[in-house]
Structures are given as structure tokens and as C-alpha cells.
Amino acid sequence: MRKYLSLPAVAVLLLGSAGVAQAVEVGAAVGVTSQSDMTYRLSLGLPWEKQWWKSDLGYVTGYWDAGYTYWEGGSGNDNYAGAHSLSFSPVFTYEFSGFSSVTPFLELGVGVAFFSKTRVGEQQLGSSFNFEDRIGAGIKFAGGQKVGIRAVHYSNAGIKQPNDGIESFSAYYSHAF
């Protein structure tokens, strides 16, 4: 148990030292769940100014991400159609160096989400509070635009049963202002 408590402490120390840049990223994503229902997401991101573990290959940086997602599911006449969620997550990115006008990157994040319903489509989440785990890859362009793909899993980590969890696999676009 003690080993797991030290991981959040390290994350808090890293995030506390992550200065936030002045630019705001506005993003949109369209995805599909593992049950073939559509998801639509709008987000705001605040990039960090910090860079860690710089090398010739690249460096680690990140951003704060806040998002709203609409989840289709079920038919229009039942209680399981049209769920909404709000999420917040620190996202670490590894940006690769050595490219002129584009920067490939990988991203990884763990955050929290609050759902309007405890059942989304066929999945029973057990609680409105869930954790958000994400992994993705993309390309950042010189003008502040990003495109990428992302897999996001939501689950309450066994806090309350049932805990089916749900995934969204999406393509996204963002632009920094």
C-alpha cells in the first residue's frame, strides 16, 4: 500500500513545479466507444512551460486538460441515452526532436471525470465519479495546431459496483491561442 501512496506524491511534486504557459489550447474530438456508440468532446488545455529529461531524441512536457464529452448510447426513448461527462487531467507528453515543421508526440494522463448518469449505453459505471486514463499519439504543427488519436478509459477503480468502465477511441484536433 505504501508504494502506491508514493506515486501520487511524486506526481504532485512534478505538477507543482510545472509552470503554465500563457497559450490556451481549444480542442474537439470525435470518437466511438467499445460498444460502437459515438462520443463528442470539447476541451481546453493549458500547456506547461517546463521540460524534463531533454535529450537529442526529445523531452517530456505536458498540459492541464479540462473537457466536456457527450456520450451517445441506448435509444432516444430510454434512460441510458445521452450521457454527459466533465473531466480534468494532467497529461504528460513526450515530444520528439529533430523535425522541422512538425513535432510528433506521445501522451499519457490520469485524471478524474464526473458523469451525468451511472449507466452509459450498455455499460454500468457504478458511480458518477470515475477516473480517466488516456494514451495517445499525434503531431504538433508549427502554427500551434495538433492532430492525433487517443484511447481513453473511464472506471471508478472498484469504489462502487458494478464497475464495467467504458472506453472512447477518438481522433482529435486542437489549436493554441
Buried (B, 14 or more C-beta within 10 A) or exposed (E): EEEEEEEEEEEEEBBEEBEEBEBBBEBBBEBBBBBEBBBBBEBBBBBBEBEBEEEEEBBBBBBBBBBEBBBBBBEEEEEBBBBEBEBEBBBBBBBBEEEEEBBBBBBBBBBEBEBEBBBBBBBBBBBBBBBBBBEBBBBBEEEEBBEBBBBBBBBBEEEEEEBBBBBBBBBBBBBBE
